Amino acid sequence: MKKIIMIISVMLVLAGCSAEKYTPVINEDFKASAIYNTGDFSFSCDIEKTGNTVSISPSSTRAKGMVISCNGKEVIFKRNNLVKAFEIGEISKRNPAVLLHQVFSSLESADVKLIDNCFTYTGNCSLGEYILKQAKDNSFVSLSFPQADIEIDF
């Protein structure tokens, strides 16, 4: 009799448990500081997304003070009074502004799972697969492109 009561009690406790539901939020606009790493090279930068435009501003290296923006059609380089625009096809697909624009434009179709308390988005861009990790507070943790040896740590 005690075993039956114990089993029923355990079943009632477990019946009250349910799987955690999660719905990640993709911030439309944001600003974040990050470190861009590729091979032995890295630099600090500020990343900003406003509407359909992603901008990256290096805050270290000789590129400090430059702003590189991508809106999906063109890439614009700004430094002081100098402004130069290129069609997106003229720019290296490894360009950080181009990569970030591709990732944030494709997040709605990415596969998302909750792994180690992070929303983990897996999708594809011009460099192959990307993995974006987002904390539960919706801040970004990291973005990696495994085939290209590129990682951005937010």
C-alpha positions as CSV (number, residue, x, y, z in Angstrom):
1,M,0.0,0.0,0.0
2,K,2.8,2.4,0.9
3,K,4.5,1.7,-2.5
4,I,1.2,2.5,-4.3
5,I,0.8,5.8,-2.4
6,M,4.5,6.7,-3.1
7,I,4.1,5.9,-6.9
8,I,0.9,8.0,-7.1
9,S,2.6,10.9,-5.2
10,V,5.6,10.8,-7.6
11,M,3.2,10.7,-10.6
12,L,1.3,13.7,-9.3
13,V,4.5,15.7,-8.7
14,L,5.8,14.8,-12.2
15,A,2.4,15.7,-13.8
16,G,2.8,19.2,-12.5
17,C,6.2,19.6,-14.4
18,S,6.2,20.7,-18.0
19,A,8.9,21.4,-20.5
20,E,10.1,25.0,-20.5
21,K,8.6,26.9,-23.4
22,Y,10.9,29.5,-24.9
23,T,10.5,32.1,-27.6
24,P,13.6,34.0,-28.4
25,V,13.3,37.7,-29.3
26,I,15.3,39.0,-32.2
27,N,16.0,42.6,-31.4
28,E,15.2,44.8,-34.4
29,D,17.6,47.6,-33.3
30,F,20.6,47.1,-31.0
31,K,24.1,48.3,-30.1
32,A,26.8,46.0,-28.7
33,S,30.5,45.9,-28.2
34,A,32.3,42.9,-29.6
35,I,35.6,41.3,-30.5
36,Y,36.0,40.0,-34.0
37,N,38.4,37.0,-34.2
38,T,39.8,35.3,-37.3
39,G,42.9,33.1,-37.1
40,D,45.6,35.0,-35.2
41,F,44.0,38.4,-35.9
42,S,41.4,40.1,-33.7
43,F,40.0,43.6,-33.1
44,S,37.5,45.3,-30.8
45,C,34.5,46.9,-32.4
46,D,31.0,48.4,-31.8
47,I,28.2,46.8,-33.8
48,E,24.9,48.6,-34.4
49,K,21.8,47.4,-36.2
50,T,19.2,50.0,-37.2
51,G,16.4,48.8,-39.4
52,N,17.9,46.9,-42.3
53,T,21.4,48.4,-41.9
54,V,24.2,46.8,-39.9
55,S,27.2,49.0,-39.0
56,I,30.5,48.0,-37.5
57,S,33.0,50.5,-36.1
58,P,36.5,49.2,-35.2
59,S,37.7,50.6,-31.9
60,S,41.2,49.1,-32.1
61,T,43.8,48.7,-34.9
62,R,44.5,51.3,-37.6
63,A,40.8,51.1,-38.7
64,K,39.7,52.9,-35.6
65,G,37.3,55.7,-36.5
66,M,36.0,53.9,-39.6
67,V,32.4,52.9,-40.0
68,I,31.5,50.0,-42.3
69,S,27.7,49.7,-43.1
70,C,25.8,47.1,-45.0
71,N,22.1,47.4,-46.0
72,G,22.0,44.2,-48.2
73,K,22.6,46.0,-51.5
74,E,25.6,48.1,-50.8
75,V,28.5,48.5,-48.4
76,I,29.5,52.0,-47.3
77,F,32.9,52.8,-45.8
78,K,33.1,56.1,-43.9
79,R,36.1,57.7,-42.2
80,N,36.2,61.4,-41.4
81,N,34.8,63.2,-44.5
82,L,35.6,60.3,-46.8
83,V,32.7,58.1,-47.9
84,K,32.9,55.3,-50.4
85,A,30.1,53.0,-51.5
86,F,30.4,49.6,-53.2
87,E,27.8,47.1,-54.4
88,I,27.6,44.2,-52.1
89,G,29.0,41.8,-54.8
90,E,32.2,43.9,-55.0
91,I,33.1,43.3,-51.3
92,S,34.7,40.2,-49.7
93,K,32.1,37.9,-48.3
94,R,34.3,37.8,-45.1
95,N,33.6,41.5,-44.5
96,P,32.1,41.7,-41.0
97,A,29.3,44.1,-41.9
98,V,28.2,41.9,-44.8
99,L,28.3,38.8,-42.6
100,L,26.3,40.4,-39.8
101,H,23.7,41.7,-42.3
102,Q,23.3,38.2,-43.8
103,V,22.9,36.6,-40.3
104,F,20.4,39.1,-39.0
105,S,18.4,39.0,-42.2
106,S,18.1,35.2,-42.0
107,L,17.4,34.6,-38.3
108,E,13.7,34.0,-38.8
109,S,14.4,31.0,-41.0
110,A,17.3,29.7,-38.8
111,D,16.9,26.6,-36.6
112,V,16.7,27.7,-33.0
113,K,17.3,25.5,-29.9
114,L,17.8,26.2,-26.2
115,I,21.3,24.9,-25.4
116,D,23.2,25.6,-22.2
117,N,20.7,28.4,-21.3
118,C,21.3,30.2,-24.7
119,F,19.1,30.4,-27.7
120,T,21.3,28.9,-30.4
121,Y,20.4,29.8,-34.0
122,T,21.9,27.7,-36.8
123,G,21.6,28.9,-40.3
124,N,23.5,29.5,-43.5
125,C,25.1,32.5,-45.2
126,S,27.6,33.1,-48.0
127,L,30.4,31.6,-45.9
128,G,28.5,28.5,-45.0
129,E,27.0,27.7,-41.6
130,Y,26.7,30.2,-38.8
131,I,25.9,29.7,-35.1
132,L,24.5,32.6,-33.1
133,K,24.1,32.4,-29.4
134,Q,21.7,34.7,-27.6
135,A,21.3,34.9,-23.8
136,K,17.8,34.6,-22.2
137,D,17.9,38.4,-21.6
138,N,18.1,38.7,-25.4
139,S,21.6,40.0,-25.5
140,F,23.9,38.3,-28.0
141,V,26.8,36.1,-26.7
142,S,28.7,35.0,-29.8
143,L,28.5,34.4,-33.5
144,S,30.7,31.9,-35.2
145,F,31.3,30.8,-38.8
146,P,33.1,27.4,-38.3
147,Q,34.1,26.8,-41.9
148,A,35.7,30.3,-42.1
149,D,37.5,30.4,-38.7
150,I,35.6,33.6,-37.7
151,E,34.1,34.3,-34.3
152,I,32.5,37.4,-32.9
153,D,32.2,37.6,-29.1
154,F,29.7,40.1,-27.8
